[in-house]
Amino acid sequence: MYRATIIRQRIAVPLICVLASGLAFTQQQRLYLDAGRGRPPFDITRHSIPIRQIYSGGPPRDGIPALNNPRFVSPSDARRFLDKSDRVLAIDYNGIAKAYPINILNWHEIVNDDFNGKRVLVTWCPLCLSGIAFDAQLRGRRLTFGVSGKLYKSNLLMYDRETGSLWSQMLGKAVTGPLTGASLRMVPVEDTTWGYWLTQHPNTLILSPKTGYSINYGLDRYAGYRDRGDPIFLDLQDRKTGNGRIRPMQRVLGVAIGGIQKAYPFSVLKKNPVRFSDQVGNHTVLIHFDRKSKTAWVTNASGDVLPSTTVFWFAWRAFYPKTRVFAGSH
């Protein structure tokens, strides 16, 4: 189970234990999910996923604090806290490039940000190693998000502060509450190293560690979990699903186009050309892989970057059990 510690501003931050396990909610909690610490419960009268598969990750609602007014610094200032080998989530969108150090995202998981007037939701799930960004506007309405403290298939469940609906990070959909069934549009994001991103985007901005919270961002509290190599908060069925030749916590590039999903294991990508064409359903795409930085992304034939997800294999297969798997160039 998670172990919570209290830091300045009384924010509960989870530390993961080797023998972590979740507690499923009971049928008596069918209409509401406890949000913790006297906060109003999440209304789950409407839902699109089995409620019994929603787990408590340990912290209450907002126990992991989202960043709502992020500060950014220049590349010269980033040298004080970033090494070239440090990993970042990186976005080039609406005329501006930004990088978000993973060692900061591990403690916040959500950044409500702005790209030249476009609201963007930047999300990170340390348990799935999945970084996904979304356009935060839905039907003309701007949404802001927080960390619910709940998990579905070991993946982050966010909630929007406007309606209290729970959203699956991997699906990009509201799965409980008033907005159940609504979807957010993905914004392309790269999981890469700071050094590689800086080479490609020398004018990028970088999320500052001066977040307003007294946190040691140099502490990698998920290292033990990754070294263990065994996912947690998964139902038995999800554990059985998938390709036994790929280790559960091996990284893959997940691509979903036109209702077809395909996974590109990094172990296979490193044996292929750095760029090659492939088919996802009826769509031709170009798969790119930089071996040194272990950065994978996908473009269409015109060179436009398409949304994709770098993620642990177990998470991709749990959400997309019928996914196709790339076995190598012919």
C-alpha positions in Angstrom: 0.0 0.0 0.0 1.1 3.6 -0.3 2.6 5.2 2.8 1.8 8.9 3.2 4.0 11.6 4.6 3.0 15.2 5.5 5.0 18.1 4.2 4.5 21.9 4.3 1.0 23.0 3.4 -0.2 19.7 4.8 0.0 17.9 1.5 0.0 14.1 1.6 2.5 12.6 -0.8 2.6 8.8 -1.4 5.7 6.7 -1.1 5.4 3.4 -2.8 6.0 0.1 -0.9 7.3 -3.1 -2.5 4.3 -5.1 -1.4 1.8 -2.5 -2.6 -1.9 -3.5 -3.0 -5.2 -1.8 -3.5 -8.5 -2.0 -1.7 -11.5 -2.2 -4.0 -14.7 -0.3 -3.2 -17.7 -2.3 -2.0 -21.1 -2.5 -3.6 -22.4 -0.3 -0.8 -20.3 2.5 -2.3 -22.0 2.1 -5.7 -23.4 5.7 -5.8 -20.5 7.6 -4.2 -16.7 7.1 -3.8 -15.1 8.5 -0.7 -12.8 11.4 -1.5 -11.1 11.4 1.9 -10.5 14.0 4.6 -14.1 15.2 4.8 -14.2 16.2 1.1 -17.4 15.6 -0.8 -17.5 12.1 -2.3 -17.3 11.5 -6.1 -20.7 11.0 -7.6 -20.6 7.7 -9.5 -24.4 7.4 -10.2 -23.3 7.4 -13.9 -20.3 5.4 -14.8 -18.8 3.6 -17.9 -16.4 1.3 -16.1 -17.0 -1.4 -13.4 -17.0 0.4 -10.0 -15.4 -2.6 -8.4 -12.3 -2.0 -10.5 -11.7 1.4 -9.0 -9.0 1.2 -6.3 -7.8 3.7 -3.7 -4.2 4.5 -4.3 -3.8 5.8 -0.7 -3.8 9.6 -0.8 -7.2 11.4 -0.7 -8.5 13.8 -3.3 -5.7 16.4 -3.9 -3.4 14.5 -1.5 -1.1 14.6 -4.6 -1.3 18.3 -5.5 -1.8 19.3 -9.1 0.1 22.4 -10.3 -2.3 25.1 -11.3 0.0 28.1 -11.8 3.2 26.5 -13.0 6.4 28.6 -13.2 8.9 28.1 -16.0 12.6 29.0 -16.5 15.0 29.3 -19.3 17.5 26.5 -20.4 20.4 28.4 -18.8 18.5 28.3 -15.4 17.6 24.7 -15.9 21.3 23.7 -15.7 21.0 24.2 -11.9 18.6 21.3 -11.5 18.6 19.2 -14.7 21.2 16.9 -16.2 21.1 16.1 -19.9 20.2 12.5 -19.1 17.2 13.5 -17.0 13.9 12.5 -18.5 11.1 15.1 -19.3 7.7 15.2 -20.9 8.0 17.6 -23.7 5.4 19.5 -25.8 5.7 21.7 -28.9 2.2 23.2 -29.3 0.6 26.4 -30.5 3.9 28.1 -31.1 5.6 27.3 -27.8 7.8 24.5 -26.5 7.8 23.3 -22.9 9.5 20.6 -20.9 8.3 19.0 -17.7 10.9 17.1 -15.6 9.7 13.7 -14.6 11.2 14.1 -11.2 8.8 17.0 -10.6 5.8 15.3 -12.2 6.3 12.2 -9.9 5.1 14.4 -7.1 2.3 16.3 -8.8 1.0 14.1 -11.7 -1.1 16.9 -13.2 -0.2 20.4 -14.5 -3.0 22.7 -15.7 -1.1 24.8 -18.2 -1.5 27.4 -20.9 0.1 27.4 -24.4 -0.3 30.9 -25.8 -4.0 31.0 -24.8 -4.7 27.3 -25.3 -5.4 25.4 -22.1 -3.5 22.2 -22.0 -3.7 19.4 -19.4 -0.4 17.7 -18.8 -0.7 14.3 -17.0 1.8 11.8 -15.7 1.1 8.4 -14.1 4.2 7.0 -12.4 2.7 3.5 -12.0 2.2 3.2 -15.8 5.1 5.5 -16.8 2.5 7.2 -19.1 2.7 10.9 -20.0 -0.3 12.2 -21.9 -1.4 15.7 -22.7 -4.9 16.9 -23.6 -6.7 20.0 -24.9 -8.5 21.0 -21.6 -11.4 22.6 -23.4 -14.6 20.6 -23.8 -17.5 21.8 -25.8 -16.3 25.4 -25.4 -15.8 25.0 -21.6 -12.4 25.1 -20.0 -11.8 22.4 -17.4 -9.3 22.3 -14.6 -8.1 19.0 -13.2 -6.9 17.5 -9.9 -5.6 14.1 -8.7 -8.5 12.0 -7.3 -6.4 9.5 -5.4 -8.2 6.7 -7.3 -6.8 4.3 -9.8 -8.3 2.2 -12.7 -6.2 -0.6 -14.1 -3.3 0.8 -12.1 -3.7 4.1 -14.0 -4.3 7.6 -12.8 -8.0 8.7 -12.4 -8.2 12.5 -12.6 -11.2 14.6 -11.8 -12.4 17.9 -13.2 -13.1 20.5 -10.6 -16.1 21.9 -12.5 -18.3 18.7 -12.3 -16.4 16.2 -10.1 -16.4 13.6 -12.9 -13.6 11.1 -12.8 -11.4 10.7 -16.0 -9.2 7.9 -17.1 -5.8 9.2 -18.2 -5.1 6.3 -20.6 -8.6 6.6 -22.2 -8.8 10.4 -22.1 -12.5 9.9 -21.2 -14.7 10.7 -18.3 -15.7 7.4 -16.7 -17.9 8.5 -13.8 -20.0 11.5 -13.0 -22.0 14.1 -15.0 -19.5 14.1 -17.9 -19.4 10.3 -18.3 -18.5 9.4 -21.9 -17.0 12.7 -22.8 -13.5 12.7 -24.4 -10.6 15.1 -24.5 -8.5 15.6 -27.6 -4.9 14.5 -27.1 -2.0 16.9 -27.7 1.3 15.2 -28.9 3.9 14.8 -26.2 7.3 13.2 -26.1 8.9 11.2 -23.3 12.6 12.0 -23.8 15.8 13.3 -22.2 16.4 16.9 -21.4 19.5 16.9 -23.5 17.7 15.5 -26.6 14.8 17.9 -26.3 17.1 20.9 -25.8 19.0 20.0 -29.0 15.7 20.0 -30.9 14.1 23.0 -29.2 16.8 25.4 -27.9 14.3 28.0 -26.9 12.1 25.7 -24.8 10.8 26.6 -21.4 11.3 24.2 -18.4 9.0 23.7 -15.5 10.6 25.2 -12.4 11.1 23.2 -9.2 9.9 26.3 -7.4 6.4 25.1 -7.2 5.4 26.4 -3.8 5.8 23.0 -2.1 8.7 21.9 0.1 9.5 18.7 -1.8 12.8 17.1 -2.5 12.4 16.6 -6.2 15.7 14.8 -6.4 14.2 11.8 -4.6 13.0 9.1 -7.0 10.4 7.4 -4.9 9.3 5.0 -7.7 12.7 3.5 -8.3 12.0 0.5 -6.2 8.7 -0.1 -7.9 10.3 -0.1 -11.4 13.1 -2.3 -10.2 10.5 -4.8 -8.8 9.1 -5.2 -12.3 5.6 -6.2 -11.2 2.6 -3.9 -11.7 0.2 -3.3 -8.8 -3.5 -2.4 -8.5 -4.5 -4.8 -11.4 -7.3 -7.2 -11.4 -6.5 -10.9 -12.2 -8.0 -10.7 -15.6 -5.7 -7.8 -16.6 -2.7 -9.6 -15.3 -3.5 -12.6 -17.6 -4.1 -10.5 -20.7 -1.5 -9.9 -23.4 1.7 -11.1 -25.0 3.8 -13.2 -22.7 6.9 -12.5 -24.7 6.9 -8.9 -23.6 7.8 -8.1 -20.0 4.9 -6.3 -18.1 7.1 -3.3 -17.4 8.8 -3.0 -20.7 8.2 0.3 -22.4 6.2 0.4 -25.6 5.1 3.2 -28.0 1.3 2.9 -28.1 -0.6 4.2 -31.2 -4.4 4.3 -31.6 -5.8 5.4 -35.0 -9.3 4.8 -36.3 -10.2 2.4 -33.5 -7.1 0.3 -34.2 -4.3 0.0 -31.5 -0.8 -1.0 -32.0 2.2 -1.4 -29.7 5.8 -0.9 -30.6 8.1 -2.5 -28.0 11.3 -0.5 -27.4 13.2 -3.7 -27.4 12.1 -4.2 -31.1 12.5 -0.6 -32.1 16.1 -0.5 -31.2 16.8 -3.3 -33.7 15.0 -1.4 -36.5 15.9 1.6 -38.6 15.6 4.9 -36.8 12.6 5.7 -39.0 10.4 3.3 -40.9 6.8 3.2 -42.3 4.1 0.9 -40.9 0.4 0.4 -41.1 -2.1 1.0 -38.3 -5.3 -0.3 -39.8 -5.7 1.5 -43.1 -3.4 4.3 -42.1 0.3 4.6 -43.1 2.5 6.1 -40.4 6.1 6.8 -39.8 7.7 5.5 -36.6 10.7 7.3 -35.3 13.1 6.1 -32.6 16.2 7.9 -31.2 18.3 5.1 -29.7 20.5 7.3 -27.5 17.7 9.1 -25.7 15.2 6.2 -26.1 12.6 8.6 -27.6 9.8 7.3 -29.8 7.2 9.2 -31.7 5.0 8.9 -34.7 4.2 11.1 -37.7 1.9 10.9 -40.7 3.2 10.9 -44.3 3.1 14.7 -44.3 5.4 14.8 -41.3 2.8 16.0 -38.8 3.4 14.6 -35.3 0.5 12.3 -34.2 -0.6 11.6 -30.6 1.0 8.5 -29.2 1.8 7.2 -25.7 5.1 5.9 -24.3 3.9 3.5 -21.5 4.6 0.3 -19.7 3.3 -2.7 -21.7 1.1 -4.0 -18.9 -0.9 -0.8 -19.0 -1.3 -0.6 -22.7 -2.5 -4.2 -22.9 -4.9 -3.7 -19.9 -6.7 -0.9 -21.7 -6.3 -2.4 -25.2 -6.3 -6.2 -24.9 -6.8 -6.6 -28.6 -3.9 -4.4 -29.5 -1.6 -5.5 -32.3 2.1 -5.7 -31.6 4.9 -4.7 -34.0 7.3 -7.6 -34.4 9.9 -5.9 -36.6 10.4 -4.8 -40.1 10.0 -7.4 -42.9 
